[in-house]
Amino acid sequence: MIYALLILSVVAAALTVLWVKPSDPNKLKLLIAFSGAYLLSITALHLLPEVFTGDDRGAYFGAFVLVGFFIQVMLEYLSGGIEHGHAHTHRHSGLPVGLMIGLCLHAFLEGMPLGGEGAAHTHDGHTHSHSQGVEPLLLGIVLHKYPVAMVLLSMLLNNGLGRAKAYGLLAVFAAMAPLGTLLSGIEVVGQYHRQSLAIVIGIFLHVSTTILFESSEGHRFNAYKMMAIAAGLALAGAGMLLLPH
């Protein structure tokens, strides 16, 4: 189910670009603002408590949060910020190697905590289950991947890359999060679930705050952006109330 949803989010993005052919960048920015608000909200309401509750190693896990934050800084140097909707137009048919490396590593890392979500881990003689966090984390990744995949595919096609190459690169991107999830399902890797989740928290903090604090021209658009942000926060809050604790 996890793998299917991760891949379907990218497939849905490709179909949107192919059939709808979105031409208004402001609508995409609103979708990205919505996903950014959701990511920030689930980070505060679900992910941070999951990592830090019931453990006195706050500084230890906090260091992994910082590692994730600065990993994302470096990845965006390669990707050019496509994770938060920045598209770059260069009329050439060459493969965007740096962009794909940055974007694929980002997707791979954010998929890793999903592999340990259903497993129980032992710490200090107590067993901790992470099954409650899978729904908000998975939904957050899906909501994040959908607009990013749209931006990626549109950019590849507009930059003169052939359709076969463009869809091939999109398929590589679609496979990265499931591969991260699959790898973390291996016991030797999955035992570091909380550390990988802390890294993803740092990544989410960077991406979501960058999205939310980017300035946009026009009072009317900013009003719509605030509504999109409020909707993302409300969805995450509703999920917090509906999930069992």
VMD Tcl script that draws the C-alpha trace (Angstrom):
set ca {
  {0.00 0.00 0.00}
  {2.81 2.41 0.91}
  {4.72 1.70 -2.30}
  {1.58 2.06 -4.42}
  {0.67 5.45 -2.97}
  {4.21 6.78 -3.38}
  {4.28 5.77 -7.04}
  {0.69 6.81 -7.75}
  {1.42 10.36 -6.58}
  {4.01 10.69 -9.35}
  {1.78 8.94 -11.90}
  {-1.03 11.36 -11.02}
  {1.36 14.28 -11.51}
  {2.38 12.97 -14.94}
  {-1.25 12.54 -16.00}
  {-2.02 16.06 -14.78}
  {0.78 17.51 -16.90}
  {-0.21 15.36 -19.89}
  {-3.98 15.90 -19.82}
  {-4.63 19.14 -17.95}
  {-1.48 20.94 -19.16}
  {-1.44 23.42 -16.26}
  {-0.29 26.83 -17.43}
  {-0.97 29.01 -14.38}
  {2.10 28.89 -12.09}
  {0.16 30.56 -9.28}
  {-2.18 27.57 -8.94}
  {0.81 25.27 -8.60}
  {2.32 27.62 -6.01}
  {-0.89 27.37 -4.00}
  {-0.72 23.58 -4.08}
  {2.90 23.72 -2.98}
  {1.99 26.15 -0.16}
  {-0.72 23.72 0.96}
  {1.71 20.79 1.01}
  {4.35 22.88 2.79}
  {1.90 23.83 5.54}
  {0.89 20.18 5.92}
  {4.53 19.07 6.16}
  {5.27 21.68 8.82}
  {2.17 20.79 10.79}
  {2.73 17.01 10.83}
  {6.35 17.64 11.76}
  {5.27 19.59 14.84}
  {2.23 17.47 15.77}
  {3.35 13.93 14.88}
  {7.00 13.50 13.96}
  {8.77 15.54 16.63}
  {6.76 13.95 19.46}
  {7.43 10.50 18.02}
  {11.18 11.06 18.02}
  {11.58 12.88 21.33}
  {8.83 11.53 23.62}
  {9.98 9.05 26.26}
  {13.69 9.48 25.62}
  {16.27 11.54 27.47}
  {18.63 11.72 24.47}
  {17.19 14.99 23.21}
  {20.50 16.47 22.07}
  {21.40 13.21 20.31}
  {18.25 13.19 18.17}
  {18.39 16.97 17.81}
  {21.77 16.53 16.12}
  {20.12 14.28 13.51}
  {17.49 16.97 12.91}
  {20.28 19.45 12.20}
  {22.00 16.92 9.94}
  {18.78 16.56 7.93}
  {18.34 20.33 7.70}
  {21.83 20.88 6.30}
  {21.64 17.82 4.05}
  {18.65 19.52 2.43}
  {20.67 22.74 2.07}
  {23.30 20.79 0.12}
  {20.73 18.88 -1.93}
  {19.05 22.11 -2.98}
  {22.41 23.35 -4.23}
  {22.24 20.45 -6.70}
  {18.51 20.53 -7.44}
  {18.12 24.30 -7.60}
  {15.19 24.27 -5.19}
  {12.79 22.21 -7.28}
  {11.61 20.61 -3.99}
  {9.69 23.80 -3.29}
  {8.53 24.59 -6.81}
  {11.45 26.33 -8.48}
  {11.64 25.39 -12.15}
  {14.61 26.33 -14.30}
  {14.46 26.74 -18.06}
  {17.54 25.96 -20.11}
  {16.98 25.07 -23.73}
  {19.17 22.02 -24.15}
  {18.63 18.29 -24.45}
  {21.31 17.20 -22.00}
  {20.44 15.22 -18.91}
  {20.18 17.41 -15.77}
  {22.50 15.20 -13.72}
  {22.94 17.48 -10.71}
  {19.23 18.19 -10.45}
  {18.34 14.51 -10.57}
  {20.96 13.56 -7.99}
  {19.70 16.19 -5.54}
  {16.03 15.42 -6.09}
  {16.45 11.63 -5.99}
  {18.49 11.70 -2.78}
  {15.82 13.93 -1.24}
  {13.07 11.47 -2.21}
  {15.12 8.45 -1.08}
  {15.77 9.91 2.37}
  {12.18 11.00 3.00}
  {10.96 7.49 2.15}
  {13.22 5.76 4.67}
  {11.19 6.32 7.87}
  {8.16 4.67 6.24}
  {9.90 1.30 6.24}
  {10.14 1.25 10.01}
  {6.68 2.65 10.70}
  {4.89 -0.63 11.16}
  {7.69 -2.22 13.14}
  {8.14 -2.22 16.88}
  {11.49 -1.16 18.26}
  {12.87 -1.75 21.71}
  {14.45 1.01 23.74}
  {15.31 0.93 27.46}
  {13.40 -2.32 27.82}
  {10.19 -0.90 26.37}
  {8.68 -1.68 23.02}
  {7.64 1.30 20.90}
  {5.35 0.97 17.91}
  {5.48 3.50 15.10}
  {2.30 2.44 13.32}
  {0.38 5.56 14.36}
  {2.74 7.88 12.50}
  {2.56 6.22 9.11}
  {-0.66 7.87 7.91}
  {0.34 11.53 8.40}
  {3.93 10.93 7.25}
  {2.85 8.99 4.17}
  {0.18 11.53 3.28}
  {2.67 14.35 3.76}
  {5.18 12.73 1.39}
  {2.46 12.00 -1.18}
  {1.18 15.59 -1.06}
  {4.75 16.84 -1.38}
  {5.75 14.56 -4.26}
  {2.72 15.37 -6.41}
  {3.49 19.05 -7.17}
  {7.25 18.40 -7.22}
  {6.76 15.71 -9.88}
  {4.60 18.11 -11.88}
  {7.31 20.78 -11.78}
  {10.00 18.24 -12.69}
  {8.17 16.78 -15.68}
  {7.06 20.19 -17.00}
  {10.60 21.50 -16.69}
  {12.13 18.49 -18.46}
  {9.67 18.75 -21.34}
  {10.01 22.53 -21.65}
  {13.79 22.30 -21.64}
  {13.76 20.32 -24.85}
  {14.36 16.87 -23.42}
  {12.66 14.14 -25.45}
  {9.47 12.61 -24.04}
  {11.08 9.20 -23.57}
  {13.98 10.66 -21.58}
  {11.68 12.95 -19.58}
  {9.35 10.13 -18.55}
  {12.33 7.88 -17.88}
  {13.81 10.41 -15.46}
  {10.41 10.84 -13.84}
  {10.24 7.06 -13.35}
  {13.64 7.13 -11.66}
  {12.37 9.86 -9.33}
  {9.18 7.88 -8.64}
  {11.24 4.84 -7.60}
  {13.43 6.67 -5.07}
  {11.02 6.96 -2.11}
  {9.87 3.32 -2.41}
  {13.54 2.25 -2.56}
  {14.23 4.20 0.63}
  {11.24 2.52 2.26}
  {12.40 -0.90 1.07}
  {15.93 -0.39 2.37}
  {14.75 0.70 5.81}
  {12.67 -2.48 6.03}
  {15.93 -4.40 6.38}
  {16.52 -5.04 10.07}
  {20.08 -3.69 10.19}
  {18.85 -0.39 8.75}
  {15.38 -0.34 10.28}
  {16.76 -0.34 13.82}
  {17.78 3.26 13.19}
  {14.21 4.32 12.43}
  {14.16 7.20 14.89}
  {17.46 8.55 13.61}
  {16.24 8.46 10.01}
  {12.97 10.06 11.07}
  {14.91 12.85 12.82}
  {16.85 13.46 9.59}
  {13.59 13.66 7.65}
  {12.25 16.13 10.23}
  {15.22 18.38 9.44}
  {14.54 18.02 5.71}
  {10.85 18.80 6.18}
  {11.63 21.83 8.35}
  {13.87 23.28 5.66}
  {11.51 22.57 2.76}
  {8.31 23.66 4.50}
  {9.67 26.89 5.96}
  {11.27 27.81 2.64}
  {7.90 27.32 0.93}
  {5.96 29.28 3.53}
  {8.35 32.21 3.82}
  {8.95 32.76 0.12}
  {7.47 36.12 -0.82}
  {4.98 36.42 -3.65}
  {3.91 39.53 -5.48}
  {0.33 40.62 -5.26}
  {-1.90 41.06 -2.22}
  {-4.63 38.92 -3.77}
  {-2.32 35.98 -4.39}
  {-0.93 36.20 -0.87}
  {-4.49 36.03 0.47}
  {-5.09 32.84 -1.50}
  {-1.74 31.51 -0.29}
  {-2.77 32.12 3.33}
  {-5.98 30.17 2.71}
  {-3.97 27.29 1.20}
  {-1.66 27.33 4.22}
  {-4.63 27.37 6.60}
  {-6.15 24.39 4.74}
  {-2.89 22.44 5.07}
  {-2.68 23.18 8.78}
  {-6.35 22.23 9.26}
  {-5.92 18.89 7.45}
  {-2.96 17.96 9.61}
  {-4.80 19.05 12.75}
  {-7.83 16.97 11.78}
  {-5.59 13.97 11.27}
  {-4.15 14.48 14.74}
  {-7.65 14.41 16.25}
  {-8.82 11.38 14.26}
  {-5.79 9.15 14.83}
  {-5.82 6.91 17.91}
  {-3.36 7.82 20.67}
}
mol new
graphics top color blue
foreach p $ca { graphics top sphere $p radius 0.5 }
foreach p [lrange $ca 0 end-1] q [lrange $ca 1 end] { graphics top cylinder $p $q radius 0.2 }
display resetview
